[in-house]
Amino acid sequence: MRSWLSAAQQPEESLAARAAVLATAVIAGLGMVLTAGAPITVAISLTVVAAGHVVSWRGRHRRRTIRGQAVIGALVVACLTYLLLDLILAVFGGALPQAKFAVMTMAVTSFDLKSRRNLFSHVWHSAAILYVGALFAWDYAYVGVLLLWAAGFFAFLLFTRRGSRILTTRPAVRKALLSSGRRALPWLAVWVVVGAVLFVGLPRVAGRPVAVPVLVSIPLSQNASGEVLPAVLPLVGTAPEGGQEASINLRVRGRLGDQVMFRVRAPASSYWRSYVLEKYEGQSWSRVAHPAKVIPPISSGLPIRDENTITGPGLPQTFYIERPLPAEVVASYPLRELYFPASNLVLVDSGIVNTPFGLRKGVNYSAVSQVRDLSPTALRAANPLTGREASVDLQLPSGVPSRVHALALRLTAGQPTEYDKVRSVVDYLQQGYPYSLDTPRLPSGADAVDQFLFVDRVGFCEQFASALSVLLREVGIPSRMAIGYGTGDHDTLTGTFTVRARDAHAWVEVLFPGVGWVPFDASPGFDSTPFAHAPPRWFLSDFSPQVALTSLGATTPRALGLGLGALALALAALLAVWWRRRRLVPPELRAYRWALRWVRWAGLPDRAPPQTPAEHWRALMSLSPSVAGALAPVRAALEDAIYRDARGPAAGHWRVAAAALRHRMGR
């Protein structure tokens, strides 16, 4: 170990290895530009990195000075100061401060790359920048950047092993690369097969991603450019009145396009909720005022009324905004933690988080939502409803026809629990009414729910949600309309949900005392219980039917069994390759190789390529007769196997190990 550390601390003499390290830095920087942006900062930093490599190469034999180390330390502190000022106060615009900090510190440290260990650190620094770029990569194109970086990394390993001699002639370079490629290709194939089997056949690990605190960037401020949007999502039929009084008009419903609104990286599915509407007015829904409090940009244990968001499993999510959105945080409900790039966030006790301005393109944030047990058994065991006659969640206008009330009583008659009543109404709407955007225009003066239930008998999501909420209120069950987006299109490879304008959706939240507000969706073709699913864990630990295995490529136990079987075959193939390679090496040669390892460990010289085993043994006799004496039977067995094909004892390397230990202790 001492000799290895000593070699790593010596000046690196391979110019090819340094070129490979510089290539990894350039590739990582370009990858970040492709996905996250900041081209000017990256271009300047990479230019400085190249200059730093030249300076480090020329000064690799010079001793470090206190002045030089102080300058580098001061520059690193300056980079850290920039990070804090831009991350918290947006002094420099607040665009990707962590990413810029990473490339700037890499530029600073590039002037002090003398040893192989320094170069290794530089490679890991570029890997961190590569990771930042991967956080913003939402398609497969970034795989090419990863492969290029991996090629540079393995070239660095190759050149540091063989030294600068590999650059002597082109045939030598070609021969070395071909030899290394032939040795690495079988292991690369096994790695690809095992990795693919693990990806397809096994559930992902539950827990919060490292990306949660990393993606706090782009702070929103009063200098934010662009128009402030109304505080409603672009559901067609909205009638914005500004601020908290925005409403949704149920008289019309247009068509939404395929524009990508935002992307979500999450280990399981959910509906992405923005806000709720509680006041039903016959032909529209509107908001009501709720108590609110200011929360910091990094918040945990968010106090949401009627919800316990402190303990239990969580669903981590990372959002990237593609098109302008209103001034509410979109996330799975209920929120437990929030990492959002803005000050003056306002948390309403209904679970809405208002931002200072509308979300513009490029804003990214992270959240962790509470995952609750919303199984039928748990909901049937919820506490009984208490009197909430004055609550806005039960209020209805006087113009609702009596036949709506009669239908609600008929649907819930004989149902023993609140959950059974809700389930009965949901099933009735999903099975008895078709979903369509081509609906008749709501006549002036008509009640939207009555018109939908008894006249048109066809509707879109807002009408289904309105009917479900009004029918539940008619029998004393608190409910409200939730506005947001459906799950979107899921990509299994990247773990990304792509949410488009056409995914804008409305559903209902029902209050279960002791549990909280539970989502239900009465629209045909949608998940009737769109709650947040828990991320799956390894194999079948903590498995429940609610786990969203659809995002894993293993939707059934049969698929999981196939994946595990393929994994077993891959491991068996790997074991067979290892055993075959072991059988091809004679035991005498294996024993001699092990003996030489102990010789090197003792601090004695290794056998040079021109030396025969006998010549090396004679050289050891003058340095350590005890080690040479223990090595003699192993050498003799090797020579017998080579020259006379007579198999001798092959386990003598353990005597060499004991002699090497005595040699080190005596020295």
N, C-alpha and C positions, 0 to 999 in steps of 0.2 A: 504494500500500500504506500509505504514511504517513497519507493522508487517511482511509482505511478504519479504520485502528487508532485514529486520533484520534476518529472518530465513535463507535467502539465503546466508547471510554473516557469519553465524555461522559455526563452523567446521562440516563437513559432517561425521556422525558417521556410516553410512552404508558401511560396507566393500563390500557388494554385488554391491552397486552402483559404487564404485571405480573399482571393477573388470569389470563391464560392460563398463565403460569408457575406461579402458585399452584395452578391446576387440575391441571397435570401432577403436582405434588407430592402433592396429595390423592388423585388417581387411583392413583398408584404405591403410596402408603401403604395405601389400601383394598385394592388387589390383593394386597399382601403379607399383609394380615389374612385375606383369603379363602383363601389357599393355605397360608401358613406359620404364621399365628396372631399372637400378641403383640398383642392388641387394645388393652390398656391403654397400653402403651408407645407404640404408633402414635397413639392418640387424643391423648395428652398432647403428643407431638412435633408433630403436625399443628396443634394449637391454638397451640403456640409458633411454628410456622412462619407461621401467619396473622398473629400479633402481630408477628413479625419483618418481614413484608412491609409492614405498616402503618408501622412505625418507619422502614424503609428508604425508603418513598415520601415520608414527611414530611421526612426528612433527606437527600434525594438531592442537595441543593445545598450541604450542609455539608461542610467539610473533615474528613477522617479524623483522629482524634487518637491519640496514642501510647497513652493510657490505654485507649481503646476497643479498639484492636487487641490490646493486651496481655490484656484481659479475654476477647476471642474466642479468642485463642491458648491461654489457660489452660483455657478450657472444652473446646477440642478435645483438649488433652492429658488432661483429666479423662475424656473419652469414650474415648480410647485406653487409659488405665489401666483403665477398666471392662472394655474388650474383653479385655485380657490376663488380668485376674483371673478373669473369668467363663469365658474360653476354656480356661485351663489349670487353674485351681483350683475352678471352679464356685462362686465366692463368692456370686454372686447367683442361683444356681439352674441356671446353665448352659444355659438355653433360648434358642437362636438368638442367640448374642452378636453375630455379624457383622451380622445383619439389624437388631438394635436399635442397634448402633453406627452403621449407615448412616443411620437415621432421626434419631438424636440429633444427629449432626454436621450433618445438613441443617437441623435446628432451630436450631443454633448459628449457622451461616453465613447464615441468612435475615435476620439483623439488619444485614448489610453488603452489600446488593444495590443499589448506586447506579447502575452503568452497565449498558449492554447486554451487555457482556462478562461482568459478574457474573451477569446473568440467564441467559446461555447456560450458564455453569458450573452454575447451579442446576438447569437443565433436565437436564444430563448427570448430575447427582447423583440426580435422580429416576429417570433411566433406569437407573442402577445398582441402585436399590431395586426397580425394575420387574423387573430381571434376577433379583434374589434371589427375588422372588415367583414368577418363571417356573421357577426350579429346583425348586420344590415343587408346580408345576402338573402334574397327571397326566391332565387331560382337556382338552376343547376350550373349556370355559367361559372360560378365561383369555384367549382370543382377543378377547372383548369388551372386556376391560380394556386390551389392547394397542391396539385401535382407538380407544378413548376417549382414551388417552394420546397417540396419533398425532394425533387431532383437536386436542387442546390444543397440541401442538407446532407444527402447521402454522398454527394461529391465532396463536401467538406470532410466527412468521415473518412472517405477513401484517401484523399490527399494528405490528411494528417497522419494516416497510418503508414503511407508509403513515402512521405516526405517529398522534397523538391526533386528527387531523382526521377520521378515519373514524367517530368517535363523535358528530359534530355532529348528524346527523339520521338517522332510521331509514331513509329511502330511500337515503341514502349508504351505510349499512352493507349494505343489501340489494344495492345495485348492485355494491359492491366484492366482496362474497362471490360473487355470481353470475358476475362477470367472472373472478375468480380460479378459480372452480370450472370454468368452461368451458375455461380454458387448461390446468388441471391434469388434467382428466378423461381426455383421450387418453393422456397420459403415465402416469397411474395404471393405465389398462387395459393398456398395453404392459408396465408393470412387473409386474402380476399375471400376465399370460400368460407372460412370460419366467421369473418366479419359479416358477410351477407347472411349466413345462417343465424347468427346472433341477432341481427337487426330484424329479420323477418319472424323468427320463431319465439323470441322472448319478449315479455313486456318490458317497458322502460322503467327506470328507477324512479320511484316517487320522490318528491321533494322540490325545493325551490331551486331554480337555476342560478348559476353565478351571474347571469346577465341582469338580475334584478337591480342591484345597486349601480351597475356599470352604465346603464342607459339613462341616467338622470342627466339630461343635457338640453340644449336649446331653451333657456329660460324665456318665458313670455313676459313682456313688460309693456308699459304704456306706449313705448315707441314701436310696438309691433305694427308692421305694415299690413294693409289689407282691410277690407270692410268687415265690420263685426256682424256676424250672421244672427238672425233671430234665434231665440233659445228653443227651437224645435228642430227635430230631424226632418229631412226632406221627404216626409210622407206626403204624397199629393193630396190636396184637400186641406192643407193647413191654412189657418187664418191668423197670421202673426199680428199680435197687438203690442209686442215688445215686452222684454223683461219677463217677470214671473207670470204675466197674464196671458201668455201665448196659449193658443187652443188648437184643437183639431176639429175640422168641420167634417161631418159624416155625410154631407150631401153629394159629394163627388169623389171620384177616385181615378186618377190617371195612371199612366204606365211609367215605370222607372227603367232606366237604362242599365247597361252592363259596366259602367265605369267602376273601377276599383276605388272604394272609399278608404279602406284601411286594411292592414294585414295584422294578424295576431299569431304570435308563436306561443303555443300552449301545449302541455302534454295530454290534455283531454278536452272534450267539447263542452260548450255552454252557449246560452244566448247572451249577446253583448248588449247590456241594458244601459240606457242613457238617463231617462227620467221617468216619472209617473205623473198621471193626470187623475185627479180624484173627483172633480166636480162634473157630474153629468147634467146637461142642460137640454135634453130632448133631441137636439140635432148636432151637438158638439160636446167636446170634453175640454176642460180648462184646468189650470193649476189653482191651488190655494196656498196661502202663506203658511209656512212652517217655521218653527224655531231653527236657527242655524248658528254655526260657530266657525270661526276662522281656524284653519289647520295649517301646519307647516308643509313644505314640499315633500319632506320625508316623514310619513306618518305611519304609526302602527297601532293596533287595537282601536280602530275607529269606532267611536260610540254612536251606533245607529239604533234608533228606537225600535223596540220589540225584537232586536236581534242580539244574539251572543256571538260576537266575532273575535273572541279572544283565544279560545282553545280549539283543538280539533284539527283535522287535516286541512290543507289549503290547496288552492289551484293557482299556480303562478302563471302570469300572462305578460307578454311584452307586445306593445302596440306600436305600429308605425303608420302615421297618417299620410295618405296619398292625395286626398282632395279635401278642401276646406269643410270643416264640420262645425256645428254649434258649440256653445261655450259650456258644455257638460262633458265630464270624463265618461268615456264609454268603457265598460268593464262588466265582468260577470258579477252578479249580485248574490250575497252581500259582500261588500268590500271589507277586508281585514287590514291590509297594508296598502299604502300608495306611495309611489316614487314618481312624482310629477314635477316637471321643470318650470314651476311658476310659484311665486309668492302670492299671498292673499287668496288662497283657495278657501272656498266656503262649503262646509259640509252641512247639508240639510238633514234633519232627523229622519226623513224618508229614504235616505241612502243616496241622494243626488249630491254630486260634487261639482260645484260651479267654478269655472276658471275665469280669470280676468277678461279674456278675449276668446273669440272663436279659435278653434284649433286649425292652424295652417298646415300646408304640406311640409313634410319633413319633421314634424314634431313627433317625438317618441317618448313613451313612458312605460312604466311597469306597475303591476298591481298583483296582489295576492288576495284571492277571494276565499271566503269560508265555504267548505264543503260540508253539507249537513246530511244527516240521515233522514231522507224524505220518502222512505219506503211506505207502502200502505199500512204496514204494522205500526210504524212509528207515528204516522199521522192519525190513525184511528185511536192511538193512545194519548193524543194531545189533550191538554186541559179543556174543559168545556168553555164555551163562549160566555162572556160576561156582558152586562148591559152596556152597549155603546150607542144608545139611541141618538145622542147628540153628535156623534162622530160623523165627520164628512164622508167617511168610508161607507156609510149606510144611507146617506141622503139621496133622495130621488125627487125630481120635479113633480108637481101636481098633475101635469098633463100626461103622465104615463097611463095608457088605457088599463082597465081592470082585467082584461083577458091576459095581459102579461103576468099579473099577480096570480091569476088562476092557474096558468101554465106552470109557474114556479112551484106552487103548492102541489100540483099533480106530480111533477117530476121528482120532488123530494119526499113525497109521502111514504112513510114506512121505512125511511133510511135511518139507521140507528145512530150514526155519527156524522160529524161535519164533513169528514172526508168522503163518506159514501154519498152524501148529498151533492157535493161538488162533482164527484165522479159521474153521478147520474146525469147531471146537466151537461157535462162535457161530452159524454157518449151520445146524448140525444142530439146535440148540435153537430157533432162530427159525422154521425151516421145519417142524419135526416136532411142536411142542407149542403148543396154543392158550393165549391169555392170558384169564384170567377171575378175578373176585373171588369167585365161587361155587365154592369148592373144598371137598372133604371135609376134615373135621377130622383132623389128624394123630394116629394112634393112639399111645397111651402106649408108650414103648420103641422105636418105629420111628425109623429114620434119615430125616430130612426129605428129603435129596437122593435117597436110594434110593426112597422112597415117591413122590416127584414123577416120577422118571425111568421107573420100571417098573410103578407101580401106578396112580396117579391120572392121570398124563400130561396134567395141566392145572394151571396155577398162576398166581400173581401175581408182581410184580417181585422180591420178596425171594426167592422160590423159584427163579426163573430166575437171579438173581445168585448164589445159593448153589450151584446146580448148576454154573454156569460156573466158579466159583472152585474148587470141590472137584475137578471133572474136571481142571482145569489143575494143581492141586497133586498129583494122582495121577501126573502125568507129569513132576513136578519143575519146574514153572513157578510162580514166586512170584506170588501174587494175594491180594487182599483186597476186602472189600465196602465200597463207598462209599455214604454216606447223604446225601441232600439233596433237591433239587427239580429237576424238569424245566424246560425253557426257559420255559414259560408262554405266555400269549396276547400276541402282539406287535402293537403299534400303530405303523404306519409313520410317521404324521404326527408323533407325539411321540417316537418312538424308545424307547418304554417297553415292557418286558415285565411283564405283570401275572401274578403267581404266586399260585395258589390252593392251598387245602389238598389238593385232589385231585391236585395236581401233585407231592406228596411221592413220592419215588422212590428206588430202590436200583439200583446198577449195580456193575461190577467194575473194579478197577484192576490192571493187569498190569505187572510190572517188566521193562523192557527196558534192560539195562546200557548206559550211555552216553547214553541218551535220558531215562530216568526212568520214573515210573509213568504208564501210558497207559490211559485209560478205554475200556471196551468194554461194550456193553449187549446182552444176549441176549434181552430182552423183545420179543415181536413188536409191531410198530407204533411202536417207538421207534428213534431214530438209533443204529445199531450202533456208531458211533464218536463219542461225544458230547464231542469235545474243543472247546476254545475256538477260534473262528474269528478271523482277522485282520480288522480293519476295512478295508473297501475303500478304494482311493485314487482319485484323479481318473482318469477314463477307464480305460485298461487297463494303467497302470503297475503293476508287481509283481502282475499278475493271476495267479491260480491257480484250479483247479477247486474248491479248498476254501473260497474266499471265499463268505461267506453273502450272496448277492445277494437272497435272499428278503426281507430287511429293507429293500430299496431300491425296491420297486415295479418293478424291471427284472430279471426272473428269467432272461431268456434274451438272447443276442446280438440276436435279432430285436427284443425290446422296447427294448434299448439303442439299436439303430439307429433305431427309431421316435422315441425321445426326442431323439436328435441331429438327426433330420430336422425334428421340430417346432421345435427350437431354431433351426435354420437358417431355417425359415419365419418365425419370430418376429423374428429379426434382420433378415431381408429386409423384413418389414413396417415395422419401425422405421426402416430406411434409406429406404424409400419415403416414409414420413411426413415425415422430415427433408428429403428432396430436394424434395418437393412444397411444403413451407413455404418452402424456400429459393427455389424458382422463382417463388412468388407475390410475393416482395419484389424490386422492380426493382434492378438492379445499382448504379444511381446512389444509391439510398437506402442500400443496404448499405455502399457506399464512404463515404457521408457519416456513417453511424453509426460506422464504424471511425475516421474522422478525428476525431470528437468524443471517442472514447475516448482518443486520443492527446492531444487538447487537455486533457482532465481530468488525464491522467497528467503533463502539463507543469505542473500547478498553476494553470492558467488557468480562468476561470469557464465552466461549462457553459451551454448554451443553455436559457434559462428557457422554460416552456410558452407564455407570451404572445409571445415573441420569434419573429420570422421568421428564416430563415437569414441574410438580408441584414443585419438589425439586429444579430444576434449577431456577424456578421463585422465590422461597423463598430466594435462594442465591443472586439473583439480587436485591431483596428488600433492603438488607443491604448495597449494593454498590450504587445503583441509583434508588430511589423510582419512579422517573418520567418515566424512561425506563421500569421498572417493571410494573408500572401502565398502560402504553400503551400496554405492552405485554399481560396483563391479559385477555382481550376479545379474543385475538387470541388463547391463551392457552385453555381458556374455550371452544371455538368452537371446537378445536381439540379433547379435552376430550369428549365433547358431541358426536362428530362423531364416536369416538372409542367405547365408552361404552354404549351410549344410541341411537346411530344411528339417532341423531337429528341434522339436518343441521343448523348451525349458520352462522353468518356473517364471510366471508372469506377475506375481504379486509382490516382488521385492521392493517396489517403490515405497511401500510403507516403512521399510527399514531405512530408506533414504529420508523419509519424512522425519523419523526419530533422530537420525544423525543430523539433519538440518536444524532441528530444534535444539539439540545439544550444542551445535556450532554457534547458533545465535545466542544462547544463554552464556556460553563460555566467552563469546566476544564481548 
